[in-house]
Amino acid sequence: MADNPFNPSSDPRKPGDDAQPPKPEQIWPPPEPKPPRKPAGDEGPVDLTWDDEVEKIDEAIDEIRKINGGEDTDDEISVSPLGVVEDELPDEPVTGGHSPIGHGSSSKSNCRVRPQSAPEIGQLWGSIFFSAEQAAPKAVVVTAARRGDGATQIATSLAIVGAEANRELSICLVDFNIRKPGVANVLGISPNHGLTDVLNGTCSLEAAMHALVLKNGNTLNVLAAGPLAEQPLGMLKSRQVKALLSQLRERFDHTIIDTASANAYPDAQVLGSQVDGALLVVRASETPRETVAEAKKRLDFAGVRCLGLVLNQRSDPIPSLLYRMT
């Protein structure tokens, strides 16, 4: 009868032997040894680990940053390239100034679009409002995929650039974000009345409109959000909003409307379906693709015409010289 290897009585070792259990490396079959790395210069590809690849990528990025002029600073990262910055001009009232459409307040602007961002905003304006195939949109909604992506700054910059470009065009910027407004804060204005007052019937559109005189003398009409609404969605779906949008179409060549983020609230869907289209703003390298896809899906579901996607705070790590060489 063959010895049972699992039977202690069949152990051929004698009780007095100092037998030790087998070491892990003596377990059969032994693990296959890893193939040695091939030194650089030998035939065949070099066997690199993931850590080596990451290290090489980091070194390449550092080298590219040095070519571009050094490491990024906190100030450069926190500043939106497509934002609005304050000028050194004081915010003084215009003597004898008046709103082009009525009796609203008028003041000089202490804001301007960043010089390095003005060309990009100008290209964005041209892509939206100049087309040889179709008529220019009269009213456009600007919304973000998520809160903090920079829709308010893009809408404000777009309105300023459009108003500065042509004195003959009447441009209006409306803050329809009646949940968390930000246009008045960006432009540094504090009107007595706003959009919610107009919709509630406590103030006329002429009295609520603010005429902002820009640096080159052109005028940008701004309708701030006004007091926060108790029922924002109900107000947005009211007949007063439809009447106001129709009134803005008649009085202005182009109206730019800032709204709440598309994934957080249905405001962009409600307003976007009543205007000529919407711009979707996303933050480069931060907004997840799934968030952008969900926002676009919401707009499509509501029948909103998406005019384009704005990639805010984009920075190319590859020098422009390499683009010109390829």
C-alpha positions as CSV (number, residue, x, y, z in Angstrom):
1,M,0.0,0.0,0.0
2,A,1.4,3.3,-1.0
3,D,2.1,5.9,1.6
4,N,-0.5,8.6,1.9
5,P,1.3,12.0,1.7
6,F,-1.4,13.6,3.8
7,N,-1.1,11.0,6.6
8,P,1.3,12.1,9.3
9,S,2.1,8.5,10.1
10,S,3.5,8.0,6.6
11,D,6.2,10.6,7.2
12,P,9.5,8.9,6.4
13,R,11.4,11.3,8.7
14,K,12.4,10.0,12.1
15,P,11.1,11.6,15.3
16,G,14.6,12.8,16.2
17,D,15.3,14.5,12.9
18,D,15.3,18.4,12.9
19,A,13.2,18.7,9.8
20,Q,12.1,22.2,8.8
21,P,9.1,23.0,6.6
22,P,10.0,23.8,3.0
23,K,10.7,27.5,2.4
24,P,8.5,29.4,0.0
25,E,11.1,29.4,-2.7
26,Q,11.4,25.6,-2.5
27,I,7.7,25.2,-3.5
28,W,7.4,23.3,-6.8
29,P,7.0,24.4,-9.4
30,P,9.1,27.5,-8.7
31,P,7.9,30.8,-10.1
32,E,9.3,31.8,-13.5
33,P,12.0,34.5,-13.1
34,K,11.3,37.9,-14.7
35,P,13.3,38.4,-17.9
36,P,16.2,40.8,-17.4
37,R,16.0,44.3,-18.9
38,K,17.8,44.8,-22.1
39,P,20.2,47.6,-21.9
40,A,19.8,50.5,-24.3
41,G,21.5,49.9,-27.6
42,D,20.8,46.1,-27.7
43,E,18.5,44.7,-30.4
44,G,14.8,44.7,-29.6
45,P,12.6,47.0,-27.6
46,V,13.5,48.0,-24.1
47,D,11.3,46.4,-21.4
48,L,10.1,49.4,-19.4
49,T,7.7,49.3,-16.4
50,W,4.7,51.6,-16.0
51,D,6.7,53.7,-13.5
52,D,9.4,54.2,-16.0
53,E,6.8,55.3,-18.6
54,V,5.2,57.8,-16.2
55,E,8.6,59.2,-15.3
56,K,9.5,59.7,-18.9
57,I,6.2,61.4,-19.6
58,D,6.7,63.8,-16.6
59,E,10.2,64.6,-17.9
60,A,8.9,65.4,-21.3
61,I,6.2,67.7,-19.9
62,D,8.7,69.5,-17.8
63,E,10.9,70.0,-20.8
64,I,8.0,71.4,-22.8
65,R,7.1,73.8,-20.0
66,K,10.7,75.0,-19.9
67,I,10.6,75.7,-23.6
68,N,7.3,77.6,-23.2
69,G,8.9,79.8,-20.6
70,G,8.9,78.2,-17.3
71,E,6.6,76.4,-14.8
72,D,3.0,77.4,-14.4
73,T,2.2,79.6,-11.4
74,D,-0.9,79.7,-9.2
75,D,-1.9,83.0,-10.7
76,E,-1.8,81.7,-14.2
77,I,-3.9,78.7,-13.3
78,S,-6.6,80.6,-11.4
79,V,-7.1,83.3,-14.1
80,S,-9.5,82.5,-16.9
81,P,-8.0,83.3,-20.3
82,L,-11.4,84.3,-21.5
83,G,-12.3,86.4,-18.5
84,V,-13.0,90.1,-17.9
85,V,-10.5,92.2,-16.0
86,E,-10.8,95.6,-14.4
87,D,-9.2,98.5,-16.2
88,E,-7.6,101.4,-14.4
89,L,-10.3,103.8,-15.3
90,P,-12.6,104.8,-12.4
91,D,-16.3,103.9,-12.6
92,E,-17.7,107.4,-13.1
93,P,-21.2,108.3,-14.3
94,V,-21.5,109.7,-17.8
95,T,-22.6,113.3,-17.8
96,G,-25.8,113.6,-19.8
97,G,-25.7,109.9,-20.7
98,H,-28.8,107.9,-21.2
99,S,-29.9,104.4,-22.1
100,P,-30.4,103.9,-25.8
101,I,-33.9,102.4,-25.1
102,G,-35.2,104.4,-22.2
103,H,-34.5,105.9,-18.8
104,G,-32.1,103.3,-17.4
105,S,-28.8,104.3,-15.7
106,S,-25.7,104.8,-17.6
107,S,-22.0,104.7,-16.5
108,K,-18.5,104.2,-17.9
109,S,-17.1,100.7,-17.8
110,N,-14.0,99.8,-15.8
111,C,-13.9,96.3,-17.4
112,R,-12.3,95.0,-20.6
113,V,-11.6,91.6,-22.1
114,R,-8.0,90.4,-21.5
115,P,-5.8,91.3,-24.4
116,Q,-4.6,87.7,-24.9
117,S,-8.2,86.5,-25.0
118,A,-9.7,89.2,-27.2
119,P,-8.7,87.5,-30.5
120,E,-10.3,84.2,-29.4
121,I,-13.5,85.9,-28.2
122,G,-13.6,87.7,-31.5
123,Q,-13.3,84.5,-33.4
124,L,-16.1,83.0,-31.3
125,W,-18.3,86.1,-32.1
126,G,-17.6,85.7,-35.8
127,S,-18.4,82.0,-35.7
128,I,-21.7,82.6,-34.1
129,F,-23.0,85.8,-35.6
130,F,-21.5,85.9,-39.1
131,S,-22.5,83.2,-41.6
132,A,-22.8,83.3,-45.3
133,E,-25.3,80.5,-45.3
134,Q,-27.9,81.5,-42.7
135,A,-29.1,84.6,-40.9
136,A,-27.3,85.6,-37.7
137,P,-29.1,84.6,-34.5
138,K,-30.9,87.3,-32.6
139,A,-30.8,85.7,-29.1
140,V,-28.3,83.2,-27.8
141,V,-28.2,81.3,-24.5
142,V,-24.8,80.8,-22.8
143,T,-24.7,77.9,-20.3
144,A,-22.1,75.7,-18.6
145,A,-22.0,72.0,-18.3
146,R,-21.6,72.4,-14.6
147,R,-21.3,75.3,-12.2
148,G,-17.9,77.0,-12.2
149,D,-17.0,76.3,-15.8
150,G,-17.2,80.0,-16.7
151,A,-20.4,80.6,-18.6
152,T,-20.9,84.1,-17.0
153,Q,-17.4,85.2,-18.0
154,I,-17.8,83.9,-21.5
155,A,-21.2,85.5,-22.0
156,T,-19.9,88.8,-20.6
157,S,-16.7,88.8,-22.7
158,L,-18.7,87.9,-25.8
159,A,-21.1,90.8,-25.2
160,I,-18.2,93.3,-24.6
161,V,-16.3,92.2,-27.7
162,G,-19.5,92.4,-29.9
163,A,-20.4,95.8,-28.6
164,E,-16.9,97.2,-29.1
165,A,-16.6,95.8,-32.6
166,N,-19.4,97.7,-34.3
167,R,-21.0,100.9,-33.0
168,E,-24.0,100.4,-35.3
169,L,-24.9,97.1,-33.6
170,S,-27.1,97.2,-30.5
171,I,-26.0,94.5,-28.1
172,C,-27.8,93.4,-24.9
173,L,-26.5,91.2,-22.1
174,V,-29.2,89.6,-19.9
175,D,-28.5,87.8,-16.7
176,F,-31.2,85.1,-16.7
177,N,-29.4,83.2,-13.9
178,I,-32.0,84.2,-11.3
179,R,-30.8,81.6,-8.9
180,K,-27.1,82.6,-8.5
181,P,-26.6,85.8,-10.7
182,G,-23.1,87.0,-11.5
183,V,-23.1,89.4,-14.4
184,A,-23.5,92.5,-12.2
185,N,-20.6,91.4,-10.0
186,V,-18.4,90.8,-13.0
187,L,-19.1,94.1,-14.6
188,G,-19.0,96.0,-11.3
189,I,-22.5,97.5,-11.6
190,S,-25.3,97.7,-9.0
191,P,-28.5,98.6,-10.6
192,N,-31.6,99.4,-8.6
193,H,-33.8,97.1,-10.7
194,G,-33.3,94.0,-12.7
195,L,-34.8,91.1,-14.7
196,T,-37.0,89.8,-11.9
197,D,-38.5,93.3,-11.3
198,V,-39.4,93.4,-15.0
199,L,-41.0,90.0,-15.0
200,N,-43.0,90.8,-11.8
201,G,-44.3,94.0,-13.3
202,T,-42.7,96.3,-10.7
203,C,-40.4,97.9,-13.1
204,S,-40.3,98.6,-16.9
205,L,-37.6,97.2,-19.2
206,E,-36.4,100.8,-20.0
207,A,-36.0,101.6,-16.3
208,A,-34.2,98.3,-15.5
209,M,-31.7,98.5,-18.4
210,H,-28.2,99.7,-17.7
211,A,-26.2,101.3,-20.4
212,L,-22.5,100.5,-20.0
213,V,-20.2,102.9,-22.0
214,L,-17.1,100.9,-23.0
215,K,-13.6,102.1,-23.4
216,N,-14.0,103.0,-27.1
217,G,-17.2,104.9,-26.5
218,N,-19.6,102.2,-27.7
219,T,-22.5,101.1,-25.5
220,L,-23.4,97.7,-24.1
221,N,-26.9,97.3,-22.7
222,V,-27.0,95.2,-19.6
223,L,-30.1,93.8,-17.8
224,A,-29.0,92.4,-14.4
225,A,-30.8,89.6,-12.7
226,G,-32.4,91.7,-9.9
227,P,-33.7,90.2,-6.7
228,L,-33.6,86.4,-6.3
229,A,-36.9,84.7,-7.4
230,E,-38.8,82.6,-5.0
231,Q,-40.0,80.2,-7.7
232,P,-37.3,80.5,-10.5
233,L,-38.6,77.7,-12.7
234,G,-42.2,78.9,-12.6
235,M,-41.0,82.4,-13.5
236,L,-39.0,81.1,-16.4
237,K,-42.0,79.2,-17.8
238,S,-44.3,82.3,-17.5
239,R,-45.8,84.2,-20.3
240,Q,-43.9,87.3,-19.2
241,V,-40.6,85.6,-20.2
242,K,-41.9,84.9,-23.7
243,A,-43.0,88.5,-24.0
244,L,-39.7,89.8,-22.7
245,L,-37.7,87.7,-25.2
246,S,-39.9,88.9,-28.0
247,Q,-39.3,92.5,-26.9
248,L,-35.5,92.0,-26.7
249,R,-35.6,90.6,-30.3
250,E,-37.3,93.7,-31.6
251,R,-35.1,96.3,-29.8
252,F,-31.6,94.8,-30.1
253,D,-29.6,93.3,-33.0
254,H,-28.2,90.5,-30.7
255,T,-29.1,89.4,-27.2
256,I,-26.7,87.3,-25.1
257,I,-28.4,85.4,-22.2
258,D,-26.4,84.0,-19.3
259,T,-28.2,81.1,-17.6
260,A,-27.5,78.5,-14.8
261,S,-25.5,75.4,-15.6
262,A,-27.3,72.8,-17.7
263,N,-26.7,69.8,-15.5
264,A,-27.9,71.5,-12.3
265,Y,-31.1,73.2,-13.4
266,P,-33.5,73.1,-16.4
267,D,-33.2,76.9,-17.1
268,A,-31.0,76.5,-20.2
269,Q,-33.5,74.0,-21.6
270,V,-36.5,76.2,-21.0
271,L,-34.8,79.4,-22.4
272,G,-32.8,77.7,-25.1
273,S,-35.9,76.3,-26.7
274,Q,-37.3,79.9,-27.1
275,V,-34.2,81.5,-28.6
276,D,-32.0,80.8,-31.7
277,G,-29.5,78.5,-30.0
278,A,-27.1,77.8,-27.1
279,L,-23.4,77.8,-26.4
280,L,-22.2,75.1,-24.0
281,V,-19.1,76.1,-21.9
282,V,-16.9,73.5,-20.4
283,R,-13.7,73.9,-18.4
284,A,-10.7,72.4,-20.1
285,S,-8.9,69.4,-18.3
286,E,-11.5,69.5,-15.4
287,T,-15.0,68.9,-16.7
288,P,-15.5,65.2,-17.2
289,R,-16.6,64.0,-20.6
290,E,-19.6,62.3,-19.0
291,T,-20.8,65.6,-17.6
292,V,-20.4,67.3,-21.0
293,A,-22.3,64.5,-22.7
294,E,-25.1,64.7,-20.2
295,A,-25.4,68.4,-20.6
296,K,-25.5,68.1,-24.4
297,K,-28.1,65.3,-24.1
298,R,-30.4,67.6,-21.9
299,L,-30.2,70.4,-24.5
300,D,-30.9,68.0,-27.4
301,F,-33.8,66.5,-25.5
302,A,-35.4,70.0,-25.1
303,G,-34.9,70.8,-28.8
304,V,-32.3,73.4,-28.1
305,R,-30.0,74.1,-31.1
306,C,-26.4,73.8,-29.9
307,L,-24.4,76.4,-31.7
308,G,-21.0,75.2,-30.4
309,L,-18.9,74.1,-27.4
310,V,-16.5,76.6,-25.8
311,L,-13.4,75.1,-24.1
312,N,-12.6,77.5,-21.3
313,Q,-9.2,77.9,-19.8
314,R,-7.5,75.8,-22.5
315,S,-3.7,75.7,-22.5
316,D,-1.6,73.8,-25.0
317,P,1.4,72.1,-23.4
318,I,3.0,71.7,-26.9
319,P,4.8,74.8,-28.2
320,S,3.2,76.5,-31.2
321,L,6.5,75.9,-33.1
322,L,5.8,72.2,-33.2
323,Y,2.4,72.9,-34.7
324,R,3.9,75.0,-37.4
325,M,6.5,72.3,-38.2
326,T,3.9,69.5,-38.6
